[in-house]
Amino acid sequence: MLFRIDPTASEPLFEQLAGQVRAAVARGDVRPGERLPGARDLAASLDVNVHTVLHAYQDLRDEGLLELRRGRGAVITERAGADYSELRAALAAVAREARRLDLGPEAAADLLREAMR
């Protein structure tokens, strides 16, 4: 899995990393049992503090998407194997409607966040 961060973005770096893992899980790019890079290795490759990566991994662990195992690192959990096809279809319909209304991705995401509260 390739990680990218934008140090100039308003979103914190740890949240950017966690979001990329969440998206990869939802797309099915990572499977249960798959290992993510070790925190030290990932931090070095992204030129960030190891605590940034650990924060992202701990948030994902708290959400049930990762298991942190001493010696094995971060492993995608069985929960991540859920079928997201219906959600993807619903989101595709939302994206079509947002485009029809000429609504940008940020505004659409804000509406989704509001709806999920």
MODELLER restraints for C-alpha pairs under 7 A, 6 or more apart:
rsr = mdl.restraints
at = mdl.atoms
rsr.add(forms.Gaussian(group=physical.xy_distance, feature=features.Distance(at['CA:3:A'], at['CA:17:A']), mean=6.98, stdev=0.5))
rsr.add(forms.Gaussian(group=physical.xy_distance, feature=features.Distance(at['CA:5:A'], at['CA:13:A']), mean=6.58, stdev=0.5))
rsr.add(forms.Gaussian(group=physical.xy_distance, feature=features.Distance(at['CA:5:A'], at['CA:16:A']), mean=6.37, stdev=0.5))
rsr.add(forms.Gaussian(group=physical.xy_distance, feature=features.Distance(at['CA:7:A'], at['CA:13:A']), mean=6.88, stdev=0.5))
rsr.add(forms.Gaussian(group=physical.xy_distance, feature=features.Distance(at['CA:13:A'], at['CA:52:A']), mean=6.81, stdev=0.5))
rsr.add(forms.Gaussian(group=physical.xy_distance, feature=features.Distance(at['CA:14:A'], at['CA:52:A']), mean=5.16, stdev=0.5))
rsr.add(forms.Gaussian(group=physical.xy_distance, feature=features.Distance(at['CA:14:A'], at['CA:53:A']), mean=6.04, stdev=0.5))
rsr.add(forms.Gaussian(group=physical.xy_distance, feature=features.Distance(at['CA:14:A'], at['CA:55:A']), mean=6.06, stdev=0.5))
rsr.add(forms.Gaussian(group=physical.xy_distance, feature=features.Distance(at['CA:14:A'], at['CA:56:A']), mean=4.72, stdev=0.5))
rsr.add(forms.Gaussian(group=physical.xy_distance, feature=features.Distance(at['CA:15:A'], at['CA:56:A']), mean=6.23, stdev=0.5))
rsr.add(forms.Gaussian(group=physical.xy_distance, feature=features.Distance(at['CA:17:A'], at['CA:56:A']), mean=6.17, stdev=0.5))
rsr.add(forms.Gaussian(group=physical.xy_distance, feature=features.Distance(at['CA:18:A'], at['CA:56:A']), mean=4.99, stdev=0.5))
rsr.add(forms.Gaussian(group=physical.xy_distance, feature=features.Distance(at['CA:18:A'], at['CA:57:A']), mean=6.90, stdev=0.5))
rsr.add(forms.Gaussian(group=physical.xy_distance, feature=features.Distance(at['CA:18:A'], at['CA:60:A']), mean=6.52, stdev=0.5))
rsr.add(forms.Gaussian(group=physical.xy_distance, feature=features.Distance(at['CA:24:A'], at['CA:30:A']), mean=5.94, stdev=0.5))
rsr.add(forms.Gaussian(group=physical.xy_distance, feature=features.Distance(at['CA:25:A'], at['CA:80:A']), mean=5.99, stdev=0.5))
rsr.add(forms.Gaussian(group=physical.xy_distance, feature=features.Distance(at['CA:26:A'], at['CA:84:A']), mean=6.16, stdev=0.5))
rsr.add(forms.Gaussian(group=physical.xy_distance, feature=features.Distance(at['CA:31:A'], at['CA:76:A']), mean=6.65, stdev=0.5))
rsr.add(forms.Gaussian(group=physical.xy_distance, feature=features.Distance(at['CA:31:A'], at['CA:80:A']), mean=7.00, stdev=0.5))
rsr.add(forms.Gaussian(group=physical.xy_distance, feature=features.Distance(at['CA:31:A'], at['CA:81:A']), mean=6.28, stdev=0.5))
rsr.add(forms.Gaussian(group=physical.xy_distance, feature=features.Distance(at['CA:32:A'], at['CA:76:A']), mean=4.83, stdev=0.5))
rsr.add(forms.Gaussian(group=physical.xy_distance, feature=features.Distance(at['CA:32:A'], at['CA:77:A']), mean=5.01, stdev=0.5))
rsr.add(forms.Gaussian(group=physical.xy_distance, feature=features.Distance(at['CA:32:A'], at['CA:78:A']), mean=4.92, stdev=0.5))
rsr.add(forms.Gaussian(group=physical.xy_distance, feature=features.Distance(at['CA:32:A'], at['CA:80:A']), mean=6.06, stdev=0.5))
rsr.add(forms.Gaussian(group=physical.xy_distance, feature=features.Distance(at['CA:32:A'], at['CA:81:A']), mean=5.84, stdev=0.5))
rsr.add(forms.Gaussian(group=physical.xy_distance, feature=features.Distance(at['CA:33:A'], at['CA:75:A']), mean=5.66, stdev=0.5))
rsr.add(forms.Gaussian(group=physical.xy_distance, feature=features.Distance(at['CA:33:A'], at['CA:76:A']), mean=5.20, stdev=0.5))
rsr.add(forms.Gaussian(group=physical.xy_distance, feature=features.Distance(at['CA:33:A'], at['CA:77:A']), mean=6.16, stdev=0.5))
rsr.add(forms.Gaussian(group=physical.xy_distance, feature=features.Distance(at['CA:34:A'], at['CA:75:A']), mean=5.60, stdev=0.5))
rsr.add(forms.Gaussian(group=physical.xy_distance, feature=features.Distance(at['CA:34:A'], at['CA:76:A']), mean=5.43, stdev=0.5))
rsr.add(forms.Gaussian(group=physical.xy_distance, feature=features.Distance(at['CA:35:A'], at['CA:74:A']), mean=5.72, stdev=0.5))
rsr.add(forms.Gaussian(group=physical.xy_distance, feature=features.Distance(at['CA:35:A'], at['CA:75:A']), mean=4.45, stdev=0.5))
rsr.add(forms.Gaussian(group=physical.xy_distance, feature=features.Distance(at['CA:35:A'], at['CA:76:A']), mean=6.38, stdev=0.5))
rsr.add(forms.Gaussian(group=physical.xy_distance, feature=features.Distance(at['CA:36:A'], at['CA:74:A']), mean=5.41, stdev=0.5))
rsr.add(forms.Gaussian(group=physical.xy_distance, feature=features.Distance(at['CA:36:A'], at['CA:75:A']), mean=6.18, stdev=0.5))
rsr.add(forms.Gaussian(group=physical.xy_distance, feature=features.Distance(at['CA:38:A'], at['CA:73:A']), mean=5.69, stdev=0.5))
rsr.add(forms.Gaussian(group=physical.xy_distance, feature=features.Distance(at['CA:38:A'], at['CA:74:A']), mean=6.91, stdev=0.5))
rsr.add(forms.Gaussian(group=physical.xy_distance, feature=features.Distance(at['CA:39:A'], at['CA:50:A']), mean=6.00, stdev=0.5))
rsr.add(forms.Gaussian(group=physical.xy_distance, feature=features.Distance(at['CA:39:A'], at['CA:53:A']), mean=5.64, stdev=0.5))
rsr.add(forms.Gaussian(group=physical.xy_distance, feature=features.Distance(at['CA:39:A'], at['CA:54:A']), mean=6.15, stdev=0.5))
rsr.add(forms.Gaussian(group=physical.xy_distance, feature=features.Distance(at['CA:40:A'], at['CA:50:A']), mean=5.59, stdev=0.5))
rsr.add(forms.Gaussian(group=physical.xy_distance, feature=features.Distance(at['CA:43:A'], at['CA:49:A']), mean=5.82, stdev=0.5))
rsr.add(forms.Gaussian(group=physical.xy_distance, feature=features.Distance(at['CA:43:A'], at['CA:50:A']), mean=5.05, stdev=0.5))
rsr.add(forms.Gaussian(group=physical.xy_distance, feature=features.Distance(at['CA:43:A'], at['CA:53:A']), mean=6.22, stdev=0.5))
rsr.add(forms.Gaussian(group=physical.xy_distance, feature=features.Distance(at['CA:60:A'], at['CA:66:A']), mean=5.54, stdev=0.5))
rsr.add(forms.Gaussian(group=physical.xy_distance, feature=features.Distance(at['CA:61:A'], at['CA:67:A']), mean=5.68, stdev=0.5))
rsr.add(forms.Gaussian(group=physical.xy_distance, feature=features.Distance(at['CA:61:A'], at['CA:68:A']), mean=6.96, stdev=0.5))
rsr.add(forms.Gaussian(group=physical.xy_distance, feature=features.Distance(at['CA:64:A'], at['CA:79:A']), mean=6.81, stdev=0.5))
rsr.add(forms.Gaussian(group=physical.xy_distance, feature=features.Distance(at['CA:65:A'], at['CA:76:A']), mean=5.90, stdev=0.5))
rsr.add(forms.Gaussian(group=physical.xy_distance, feature=features.Distance(at['CA:65:A'], at['CA:77:A']), mean=5.38, stdev=0.5))
rsr.add(forms.Gaussian(group=physical.xy_distance, feature=features.Distance(at['CA:65:A'], at['CA:79:A']), mean=6.26, stdev=0.5))
rsr.add(forms.Gaussian(group=physical.xy_distance, feature=features.Distance(at['CA:65:A'], at['CA:80:A']), mean=5.55, stdev=0.5))
rsr.add(forms.Gaussian(group=physical.xy_distance, feature=features.Distance(at['CA:66:A'], at['CA:74:A']), mean=6.15, stdev=0.5))
rsr.add(forms.Gaussian(group=physical.xy_distance, feature=features.Distance(at['CA:66:A'], at['CA:75:A']), mean=5.46, stdev=0.5))
rsr.add(forms.Gaussian(group=physical.xy_distance, feature=features.Distance(at['CA:66:A'], at['CA:76:A']), mean=4.67, stdev=0.5))
rsr.add(forms.Gaussian(group=physical.xy_distance, feature=features.Distance(at['CA:66:A'], at['CA:77:A']), mean=5.31, stdev=0.5))
rsr.add(forms.Gaussian(group=physical.xy_distance, feature=features.Distance(at['CA:67:A'], at['CA:74:A']), mean=5.72, stdev=0.5))
rsr.add(forms.Gaussian(group=physical.xy_distance, feature=features.Distance(at['CA:67:A'], at['CA:75:A']), mean=5.17, stdev=0.5))
rsr.add(forms.Gaussian(group=physical.xy_distance, feature=features.Distance(at['CA:67:A'], at['CA:76:A']), mean=6.35, stdev=0.5))
rsr.add(forms.Gaussian(group=physical.xy_distance, feature=features.Distance(at['CA:67:A'], at['CA:77:A']), mean=6.12, stdev=0.5))
rsr.add(forms.Gaussian(group=physical.xy_distance, feature=features.Distance(at['CA:68:A'], at['CA:74:A']), mean=4.64, stdev=0.5))
rsr.add(forms.Gaussian(group=physical.xy_distance, feature=features.Distance(at['CA:68:A'], at['CA:75:A']), mean=6.41, stdev=0.5))
rsr.add(forms.Gaussian(group=physical.xy_distance, feature=features.Distance(at['CA:98:A'], at['CA:108:A']), mean=6.61, stdev=0.5))
